[in-house]
Amino acid sequence: MGTVCVPGDKSVSHRAVMLGAIAEGETVVENFLTGEDCLATMKCFMEMGVEFRGPDRGRLVISGRGLRGLREPRRVLDAQNSGTTIRLMAGILAGQDFFSVITGDDSLRSRPMGRVVDPLTRMGALILGRRNNTLAPLAVKGGNLKAIDYSSPVASAQVKSAVLLAGLFAGGWTFVTEPCKSRDHTERMLRHLGAEVEVRGNRVGVSGSSVLRGSRIAVPGDISSAAFLLVAAAVTPDSDLTIRRVGTNPTRDGIIEALLRMGADIRVFNTREAGGEPVSDIRVRSSELRGTVIMGDLIPRLIDEIPVLAVAASMAAGETVVREASELKVKESDRIASVVGCLRKFGVDIRELEDGFLVRPGNRLRGTEVDPGGDHRIAMAMAVAGLVSEGKTVIRGAECADVSFPGFFDVLKSIEKE
């Protein structure tokens, strides 16, 4: 029986930096994820005068400058490959009475930004970008925002968060209503730092009269990172693995529900709260999986885990169908096409659908060489596939896993030896 921990949650780490930077006083973050995306967020705020100590062994101290204390950046802000950074930062920049430009790498500059530009423009910000203001770089002239009641056409935590963060700088209450509830880390952390937040089902609001106060934030282990280990243990014979201190936020625990539907032997226990987030230990043992259908409200709760869920499906008895997951096409890569292309190389009978994929069982996985195209989640999913394949598997550019799970391959090897 093995026991491991996973790195701090990427989504929570991003938000800890952002909200700590615009809070009054000092914020101490424990178990901060030192992946490339979160460090990009830190560097953006350093350009606007925020001081940090660390991260040192996961401990990061942020000297907050308050809502109005950021300074105009002298250089273009670089979100690198992080969609969370650029979209949430757009909300904060929209509230600043200065000019800024934010961009990213080639991949990020091809990802849709209109979904945040539209509501922020309605609030009064001036935002210009490529292709009719829908692509980065984004030039932002903020300030003088007004509160809005926004109905988002998509269930997206990034869209919701951008609007709520901008709402901190607007008079009155700003509301966002989604077609179904997306991950709620932003509203939880806003409340933890003292903001006035109202939540009613899929409708969330924040008061523009809120003041954020520095606090201690304990970042839970990332369930998106844990997902790769959960699937690895579930499909590897004679496995028995416990993952400690994993964030089990109900807007993020869809991978557990999906694997339970497939017959996985999973137990969630020792649940407690840390920094406004539920945290649990999870034990998983090897089991015979069966196919299932994944769609509807479950999709936003496991959107980042679908690549490794496809690996679980390839080892299941019976057909697995994933639908209504077209959001995967505009992630770090087109993850539907990437998953299908890579798993076919392993010999998996998988077919791409317009908004997902279909996996049929029966073929034994064989080792191969795959290129995840620099997408960290595809790389780790294919490593799990390689773990249960016959023969050698080579993953080109596997170091991209460090974006969200530094040391992933060492952890995977340690599990394999258990």
Helices and strands as residue ranges (DSSP letters): E 2-5, H 10-21, E 24-30, H 36-46, E 51-56, E 59-65, E 77-78, H 83-94, E 99-103, G 108-110, H 114-122, E 126-129, H 130-133, E 135-141, E 145-146, E 149-151, H 157-167, E 170-171, E 173-177, H 185-192, E 197-200, E 203-207, E 216-218, H 223-235, E 240-247, H 254-261, E 265-274, E 277-285, E 293-294, G 296-298, H 299-302, G 303-305, H 306-314, E 320-322, G 326-330, H 335-345, E 349-353, E 356-360, E 369-370, H 376-387, E 394-395, G 398-403, H 408-417
